[in-house]
Structures are given as structure tokens and as C-alpha cells.
Amino acid sequence: MRLARVRATAYPKLTLSLRVLRKRDDGYHDLDALVVSLGQPHDVIEAYAVPAPGGVRVEVLGEEAAVGVPSDHRNLAFVAAEKLLVRAGRSGHGVRLVVRKKIPAGAGLGGGSADAAAALLAVRRLLEVDIDDSGVRELAAEIGSDVSFCVGEGAAWMRGRGEVIERAPIPHGLAFLVAIPPFRLFTPDVYRAWDDLGGPRATRSVPPPRSVRTLLPELANDLEPAAEAIEPRLVEFRAALEAATGLPALLAGSGSAYVVPVAHARSLPRLVEEVQRRLHVPVVGTTSVARGVRLA
């Protein structure tokens, strides 16, 4: 019997190190990035088969994390489901996606891409679509630069504009504190600022977790100078976060969230409590996970 519903957990993407190499002729940028999937905060997507009408419908639920997230063709989960149906010749089928948001938009955690990856895998299982993993990866690369990573394993090198994925030998279970400031940044704006600034390199670095040291001697984010140029409050926020934890913080992707690598997960509850007390912003303690999407 065909399934009536598939539930997928979409995990955020953390860019441990981001080097922006150049702007390409097609408007994208060539990257050299090391990325992992985090367990929190995560989104949940429920995919339902509906008899009529055909096509894709999206409902976005949540509180602050859902603010500004579209439910039409601008939503990457919508795009992913529609592309999968068209590729499989199943565009007459009806699919309803309920997206329960916890990953905030504009925080640099790849929430839209994670949702797209979850939609691809959930709808493939829901409708028993005859497209293999290679076909899913091709579709993922068409949808967005981060989606290729999110459909796969939870630690990888991302190169090209993000569509070239190479598995990275990093064990899951790395501990991080994620702090989200009361303002957001959007990726196209940050890359545009990076171009306008002449392509700056990161001005500072963060020591990597022990299991990452054989891959990289330091963690750095070349987008941080551009993000700070757009939103100067990032500097003050990072300083306050580092003072509260006593540890260096790393900008997550294009921002605005900052992430603090923590040596031991058992330290997370104390650090989360301290940051919440002093900064009064959303904070989670989390660990890296083995895959970008989990189906149930």
C-alpha cells in the first residue's frame, strides 16, 4: 500500500570553514568549505499525498523562525517537490508539504536548503518515485548551492558553487553552542558586499575541534568581513558571546548566527544557560549528526 504521509527531519548546515575563492562568470562564487550537519535547531517536513488538485502546496508553520518564509514558488521545498514530480513525469499528482520551522531564516544555517533536501527525499519515498540517489543529487544541484550537501552525509567538503561534494572523515557528535542575534542577514546581500569590498579574506580564525585538526589547522570564514560591513552589530554580538562563554565564536555561513565549538557536550547546558542569562537571545546546545535528512 502506498504511503499517505512521510515525515522528514531537516538538519541545519554549519560551515566550519569557508574560503571564497572568486566570483564566477555566472554570478556564483567558487568555494572551498568544510561543512557538517547539526542536530538543532531542526525543521520538520510532512509530505502528504492528496488526490486533487495536482501539483504542490506548501504550508509553513512556526513562530519567529517562520517569519518571512514564503509558501509559494519562492520556497525551496516547493521547488524541490515540483522538480522531482516533473522529472519523474508525475506532475499530475498532488502533494501537500507542511513545513514546521525551527531553523531561522537569515541566520546562515541553510534552513531553506535543508527543507529542499528533506522535500526531495520525502516526496520520493511518498510517491515511490523511480529516481535513484544520483538523480536526486542532480536535482539538488539545480535547486541551490547547499542542497547537494543536505541530501547526503553529515560531513563534507563543498567546492565549486557548492555542488561538488566530497565526504570528509569527521565523526559526528562534535559539540557546538549556536546563538542567534535579533537581526538577520541574507546570503545574496553578503556575497554582494564581499564583491564590493574586493573579495576580502577572513581577518581572524578559530581553533578547530580535535577531530578536525588533521583536515584544517584553523577555522575561518571569508564572509565575516562582508557580513560585519552590512551589519556592524555583529561585532558587538560576537564579543558579548565570547565573553559569556570564554571561547572563540565562528560566524555561521553568511550569518547572522554565531557558533561556538565546545570541547565536551557535557559543558553545553551550563554554557547555554550563561549565554541566555547574559545575552537574552535564542541559544541551543547541539552536536553534529550523521546525515542532513532523516526520514520517518
N, C-alpha and C positions, 0 to 999 in steps of 0.2 A: 504494500500500500504506500502511495506517495505521501510524503510528509506534508502536514498542514502548516508547520512552523519550524523555523530553525533559529536558534539563539546564538549570537556570536559576541564574544568579548573582544573589544578593540583596545590594544595596549598602546600607550604613548611611546613616541620615539625620542630618545635622548641622544644628542650629538655630543659624544665625549670629546672629539677634536674635529675642528672644521677649518680646513685651508681652502680658500677661494683662489683658484689659480689664474683665471682670466675670464673676461666676458666673451662669449661666443658670437659668431655672426648671426645666429638665430635668436639672439636676445637672452638665452640662458647663460649660466656660468658653469665652467668646469670646476669640479670639486674634488677634494681628497679628504674624506671624512670617515671617522670611526664612530659607529652608532650601535646602541643597544636598545632593547625594549624594556620598559619599566612596568611594574605591576600596578602602580597607582599614579595619578588618578586615571581610571579607565572608563571608556564608553561601552554601552551595551546596545547591540542592534538586534532587533527581532524582525525576521523576514517571514511574511505570510503570503501564501498563495491565495489569490482571490479570483472568483470565476469571471467577474466583469466589473468594470471595463478593463480592457487590456492596457498594458503599459505600467509605468512605475509611479507610485505615490509615496511621499515621504512625510512623516510626522516627527517633529523634533521636540523632545521633552527635556525638562531640566530647569534649573534656576539660573544662576549667574552664568554658568558655562554655556547655556543655550542662547544667550543674548547675542543677536546679530548673526546667528547661524541660519542660512536660508533653507527653505524646504522645497525649492524648485530645482530647475536645471543647473543652478549655480552650486548646489550641494554635491560634493564629490561622491557620496554614497549613491545618490540618484544617478549620476553619470556612470558610475561603475556598474550598477544593476542594468541600466539601459544598454550599455555597450555589450555586456555579457549576453543579454537577450538577443540583440541584433546579430552578434557574431554567431550565435547558435541557431539563428533562424526561428527564434521563439518570441518575436516581438509582440505577437498577439496575446501572449499570456499576461495575466495581471499579477503584479507583485506590490505588496504594501510593506514599507520599511518603517519601523518605529525606532528612532534613534534617541537613546537616553544618554544625555550628555553629562559628563563629569570633567572631561579634558577641556579646559578653557580655550576658546579661540584667541589667537593673537598672543599666545604665550611661548611659542617656539617648540611645542611638544608634538607637533604633527597630528593633531586630532582629526583634521579633515582627511588626511591621507590614511590614517588608521581606520576611520569609518569606511572609506572606499575599499580598503583591503578586506575588511570584515564583510561588506556587502557582496563583493565578488565571491568570496568563499561560501557565504551563507546561501546566496541565491543559486550557486552551482549545486550545492547539496540539496536545497529545497526542491528544485525542478529536475534534479538528476541530469544536469546539462553535460553533454558529452564533449567537454573541453578539458584537456589534461593540464598538469601544472605548468608546462611550458607555455601553453596558450594563455593561461591566467597571468603569467609573468609578462607576456607580450601586451595584454590588455592593461596591466598595471602600469607599464611604462608609458602607454598612451594617455593615461588619466592624469598622472602627476609625478613629479620627480621623486617623492618619498614613498609612493605606493609600492614600488618594486621591493623595497626593503620590508615594508609592513606585511606583505603576503608570505614572507619567508621566515627564516630562523631569526632568533633574537639578538644576534651579534654579527656585525659585518662591516667590511669596508664598502663605502659608497663612492663611486667615481663617475666620470662623465658628468652629466647634469643630475645624476642620482640613479640612473637606470642600470649602471654597471655594478653588480653586486658580487662581492667575494666574501665567502664565510670567514669570520675572524675567530681564532681559537680563544675565546673568552668564556669562562664558566659563568652560568647565571648565578644569581644570589648576591651580586655586588650591591652594597647599601648606599642609598642616597637620601638626602633631605631635599624636597622640592618646595620652594617658596614662590608665591605668585603675587606680584605687586598689584596695586589698584589701578593699573593702566595697562594698555595693550599695544603691541606693535604688530605690523602686518608685513609679511615677508617681501612682497614686491617693493614696498617703500624702503625697507632696509637695504636691499640689493641696489636700488636706485641711488641711495645715499652713498653706498660703497663705491659705486661708479663715479659719482660726483666728487668724492674725496680722493680719487686717483688710485683706488684699489689698495687701501692700507693693510698692513699685516697687524696681527694682534700685538698689543703693547705689553701684555703680561701673560703668564702661564700658571697652571695649577698642577701640583704633583698628581700623578695617576694612581689609581688603586694598585695594590701589589701585583695582581694577576695581569695587569695591563702593561706593566713596565717593560716587558720583553718586546712589546709592539711599539710603544711610544715612550720617550723619556719625559714628556710633559704633555699636558692637555692645554690647547689654546683654541681660540675662536676668532677668526679673522673678521667676523661680522660685528664684534663688540664695539670697535670704534665708530662704525656707522650707526649702530643702534643707539649708542650714547649721544651721537650728534643729533639724532632725531628726538630722543627723549633723555635730556640731561638728568632727570630724576633717577635714572638707573644707577648713576654713580653713588648717590646718597643711599639708595636702597641696598646696593651691594655692600657698602661699608657697614651699614647697620646689621645686615645679615651676618657678615663675617665677625663683627663684634659680639653678636649674640651666640654664635656657635664656636668662636675661637678657631675657625677653619676657613680656608680659602674657598670662594664660590666661583662657579663657572656659568656663564650665560648659556641658556638652553637655546640652541639654534639661532634664529633671528630675534629671540627674545619675545616677551619680556620676563619670563620666569628665570630664576636663578636656581642652580642645583649645587649642593654641597656633597662631594664624595666623603663617605664616612667609613672608617676602617672596620667597624663592627656593627652589625644590625642591632645588637642589644643596646647600643647608645642612642638609637633613634628616638624612642619615646621621650627621653629627657631633653634631647635637643629640640624636638618638635614643640614640647611644652614651653621651653625657654623662648623660642622664636615667636610663638603665638603670643606669649605674655608681653614681649618687648616690641614686636612689630605690628601686631593686630592685623595680620593678613592670612589668607588660606595657606596652610602648610601641611604637607604629608611626608611621612617617612615610608620609604619603599625599597624594594630590591629589584634587580633586573630579572627578567623572565626569559624562558627558552624559545618563545615564539611571539610573533607580532599579533596573531589572532588565535583565539581558542573557540572552537565550535562545540555546541552542546545541543 
